Amino acid sequence: MVHDDPEHASARINVMSGRDVLTYTLARHGDRQAVAEAKKTLEMALDYAAHGPKPERMRLFPSQVRGWLGDAYAAIPLQAGTAA
């Protein structure tokens, strides 16, 4: 819906909610892809905040996603000799 109608605020909120669930689920299972997904979501959140149909409503996305990124890093134990 976001692709078909970029001004559809509810669709943007649903996308962010879905990506939150994805990041949480991956992190909960120790999947390092959680960090990559959270970073991708942060890029989307920054774009939504800057170009969304209602910037005042979308401006909180980047802060929320930064929290999700921190949660993803915290949930995935570092392996010896590797950096996140």
Secondary structure by P-SEA (a helix, b strand, c coil): ccccccccaaaaaaaaaaaaaaaaaaaaacccaaaaaaaaaaaaaaaaaacccccccccaaaaaaaaaaaaaaaaccccccccc
